[in-house]
């Protein structure tokens, strides 16, 4: 069986986990502490970044975008990219937006400071300036999510695609900490409620880190 090396609050791992669930592909889950720099893991991905998917024949794939594109090409179950080239380009643009811009401006400032900084260094003192920056940026991103959802239904069009998964993967990691100001962003909240109701998203809603429980609304599809 294929194996996914991941961390529960790594948003890029979450992207791959939801895609695997959407496509009904079985896999074994292996939590990887990248900061320990295991030689066996570095042999699979010298960049020491998550996620890594190892196929049954031993082939190791790294980089979340590369992995989900591979899964899209090799599994016909639940297509997550549109058929039209322009529509596919828009989905890929949004996948990059959330994987690069949202992550750099929001997720890394909040999840990175509050969770991974402590795990990687053992320090319990997050940088309050970075956290304030993350809080400041999240509002404009949620406004953008709301605008896209109101215009199209989902983020890249009328159907659920990789764009929605990429966005929800980042947002859900922040939401695990209770740091998403949902009450100020009703359109984004309505979109996220629909994403949360998908069976594939249950793999994320079941996450529970020792000593760090999520807020009550986290696992509730209806908030």
C-alpha positions as CSV (number, residue, x, y, z in Angstrom):
1,X,0.0,0.0,0.0
2,X,1.1,3.6,-0.7
3,X,2.4,5.5,2.3
4,X,2.0,9.2,3.0
5,X,4.6,10.9,5.2
6,X,2.9,14.0,6.7
7,X,2.2,16.1,9.7
8,X,-1.4,16.8,10.9
9,X,-1.0,20.6,10.8
10,X,1.1,20.8,7.7
11,X,-1.3,22.4,5.2
12,X,0.5,20.9,2.2
13,X,0.1,17.5,3.7
14,X,-3.6,18.3,4.3
15,X,-4.0,19.1,0.6
16,X,-2.7,15.6,-0.4
17,X,-4.8,13.8,2.3
18,X,-8.0,15.3,1.0
19,X,-7.2,14.5,-2.6
20,X,-6.4,10.9,-1.7
21,X,-9.8,10.8,0.1
22,X,-11.7,12.4,-2.8
23,X,-10.2,9.8,-5.1
24,X,-10.8,6.9,-2.6
25,X,-7.2,5.9,-2.7
26,X,-6.1,3.8,0.3
27,X,-2.8,4.8,2.0
28,X,-0.9,4.3,5.2
29,X,-0.4,7.4,7.3
30,X,3.0,8.1,8.7
31,X,3.6,11.2,10.8
32,X,7.0,12.6,10.0
33,X,8.9,15.0,12.3
34,X,11.0,16.7,9.7
35,X,13.0,18.6,12.3
36,X,14.5,15.3,13.4
37,X,16.0,15.0,9.9
38,X,15.8,11.2,9.7
39,X,18.3,9.9,7.1
40,X,15.6,7.6,5.7
41,X,13.3,10.5,5.1
42,X,16.1,12.7,3.7
43,X,16.8,9.9,1.2
44,X,13.2,10.3,-0.1
45,X,13.2,14.1,-0.1
46,X,16.6,15.8,0.5
47,X,14.7,19.1,0.9
48,X,13.3,17.7,4.2
49,X,9.8,19.0,3.4
50,X,6.4,17.4,3.7
51,X,4.5,15.7,2.3
52,X,6.1,12.7,0.6
53,X,4.0,10.0,-1.0
54,X,5.6,6.6,-1.5
55,X,3.9,4.3,-4.0
56,X,3.6,0.6,-3.7
57,X,6.6,0.1,-6.0
58,X,8.7,2.3,-3.8
59,X,8.7,5.4,-6.0
60,X,8.8,8.5,-3.8
61,X,7.0,11.7,-4.8
62,X,7.7,15.0,-3.1
63,X,6.0,18.5,-3.3
64,X,2.3,18.7,-2.7
65,X,1.5,20.2,-6.1
66,X,3.5,17.6,-7.9
67,X,1.8,14.8,-5.9
68,X,-1.8,16.0,-6.5
69,X,-1.1,16.5,-10.2
70,X,0.3,13.0,-10.4
71,X,-2.8,11.6,-8.6
72,X,-5.0,13.6,-10.9
73,X,-3.3,12.0,-13.9
74,X,-3.2,8.5,-12.6
75,X,-6.7,8.2,-11.0
76,X,-9.9,8.8,-12.8
77,X,-11.9,8.8,-9.6
78,X,-13.4,12.3,-8.9
79,X,-11.6,14.6,-11.4
80,X,-10.4,17.7,-9.6
81,X,-9.3,19.7,-12.6
82,X,-11.7,21.0,-15.2
83,X,-11.5,19.8,-18.8
84,X,-11.1,23.2,-20.4
85,X,-7.5,24.6,-20.5
86,X,-8.5,28.1,-19.3
87,X,-10.4,26.7,-16.4
88,X,-7.5,24.4,-15.5
89,X,-5.2,27.4,-15.6
90,X,-7.4,29.3,-13.2
91,X,-7.5,26.3,-10.8
92,X,-3.7,26.1,-10.9
93,X,-3.4,29.8,-10.3
94,X,-5.5,29.6,-7.1
95,X,-3.6,26.5,-5.9
96,X,-0.4,28.6,-6.2
97,X,-2.1,31.6,-4.6
98,X,-3.0,29.7,-1.4
99,X,0.2,27.5,-1.4
100,X,2.4,30.5,-1.8
101,X,0.8,33.8,-0.9
102,X,-1.7,32.7,1.8
103,X,0.8,30.4,3.4
104,X,3.5,33.1,3.5
105,X,1.2,35.8,4.7
106,X,-1.0,33.9,7.1
107,X,-0.3,30.2,7.8
108,X,3.4,30.5,8.4
109,X,2.8,33.5,10.7
110,X,0.2,31.7,12.8
111,X,0.6,28.0,12.6
112,X,4.4,28.3,12.0
113,X,4.9,30.5,15.1
114,X,2.4,28.8,17.4
115,X,3.0,25.2,16.5
116,X,6.0,24.4,14.4
117,X,8.4,26.8,16.1
118,X,7.8,25.1,19.4
119,X,8.0,21.6,17.9
120,X,11.2,22.4,16.0
121,X,13.1,24.4,18.6
122,X,11.4,23.6,21.8
123,X,10.8,27.3,22.4
124,X,7.4,28.3,23.7
125,X,7.6,32.0,22.9
126,X,6.2,32.8,19.5
127,X,7.1,36.1,17.9
128,X,4.1,38.3,18.6
129,X,5.0,40.6,15.7
130,X,4.7,37.8,13.2
131,X,1.4,36.7,14.8
132,X,-0.1,40.2,14.5
133,X,1.0,40.3,10.9
134,X,-0.8,37.0,10.2
135,X,-4.0,38.3,11.9
136,X,-3.7,41.4,9.8
137,X,-3.4,39.6,6.5
138,X,-6.1,36.9,7.0
139,X,-9.0,39.4,6.6
140,X,-8.1,40.4,3.0
141,X,-7.6,36.7,2.1
142,X,-11.0,35.7,3.6
143,X,-12.6,38.7,1.7
144,X,-11.0,37.3,-1.5
145,X,-12.3,33.8,-0.8
146,X,-15.8,35.2,-0.2
147,X,-15.7,37.2,-3.4
148,X,-14.7,34.1,-5.4
149,X,-17.3,31.9,-3.8
150,X,-20.1,34.4,-4.3
151,X,-19.1,34.9,-7.9
152,X,-18.7,31.2,-8.9
153,X,-20.2,29.0,-6.3
154,X,-16.8,27.4,-5.6
155,X,-13.5,29.2,-5.9
156,X,-12.6,28.5,-9.5
157,X,-16.1,27.8,-10.9
158,X,-19.3,26.0,-10.3
159,X,-17.7,22.8,-9.2
160,X,-15.4,21.6,-6.4
161,X,-11.8,21.5,-7.6
162,X,-8.2,21.5,-6.4
163,X,-8.5,25.2,-5.8
164,X,-11.0,24.6,-3.0
165,X,-8.9,21.9,-1.5
166,X,-5.8,24.1,-1.6
167,X,-7.6,26.9,0.1
168,X,-9.3,24.8,2.7
169,X,-6.0,23.0,3.5
170,X,-4.4,26.3,4.5
171,X,-7.5,27.7,6.3
172,X,-8.2,24.5,8.2
173,X,-4.7,24.5,9.7
174,X,-5.3,28.0,11.0
175,X,-8.8,27.1,12.1
176,X,-7.4,24.3,14.2
177,X,-5.9,27.0,16.4
178,X,-9.2,29.0,16.4
179,X,-7.6,31.9,14.6
180,X,-10.0,32.3,11.7
181,X,-12.4,35.3,12.3
182,X,-15.4,33.6,10.7
183,X,-18.0,36.0,12.1
184,X,-16.5,38.9,10.1
185,X,-16.5,36.9,6.8
186,X,-19.9,35.3,6.2
187,X,-19.4,34.4,2.5
188,X,-16.1,32.7,3.2
189,X,-17.7,30.9,6.2
190,X,-20.6,29.6,4.0
191,X,-18.1,28.3,1.4
192,X,-16.0,26.6,4.1
193,X,-19.1,25.0,5.6
194,X,-19.8,23.3,2.3
195,X,-16.2,22.1,2.0
196,X,-16.3,20.8,5.6
197,X,-19.4,18.8,4.8
198,X,-17.6,16.7,2.2
199,X,-16.8,13.2,3.4
200,X,-13.2,13.6,2.2
201,X,-12.7,16.4,4.7
202,X,-13.4,14.2,7.7
203,X,-9.8,13.1,7.6
204,X,-8.8,16.6,8.7
205,X,-11.7,17.2,11.1
206,X,-10.6,14.0,13.0
207,X,-7.1,15.5,13.7
208,X,-6.3,15.9,17.4
209,X,-2.8,16.9,18.5
210,X,-1.8,15.8,22.0
211,X,-2.0,18.7,24.4
212,X,-3.4,20.9,21.7
213,X,-7.1,20.3,21.2
214,X,-9.0,22.2,18.4
215,X,-11.9,24.6,19.2
216,X,-15.4,23.1,19.4
217,X,-16.5,24.4,16.0
218,X,-13.5,22.8,14.2
219,X,-15.0,19.4,13.7
220,X,-18.6,20.6,13.2
221,X,-19.5,20.9,9.5
222,X,-22.2,23.4,10.5
223,X,-20.0,25.4,12.8
